[in-house]
């Protein structure tokens, strides 16, 4: 698996008009992470958390996307890992959780 991290685009996205303004979005391609040793659901859960932590560390380093034409960098709020609100959290699965849906 090759994780890809994108800089925080909140400086470029106009939520009111639902459009992106011009600017520079930074992508970081992280080193491949091996999945061949994932056998159990616990292995998958641990791997998921490791991938998330690795990506979050990169995300915090990348910072905010840059707005085109902006001369001075505005003061950006400090973002802590606990401030990151994701649509979904990593699901912790147990040995009884199936890896493949039954349908």
Secondary structure, 3 states (H helix, E strand, C coil): CEEEEECECCCCEECCCCEECCEECCEEEEEECCCCCCCCHHHHHHHHHHHHHHHHHHHHHHCECEECCCCCCCCCCCCCHHHCCCCCCCCCCCCCCCCCCCC
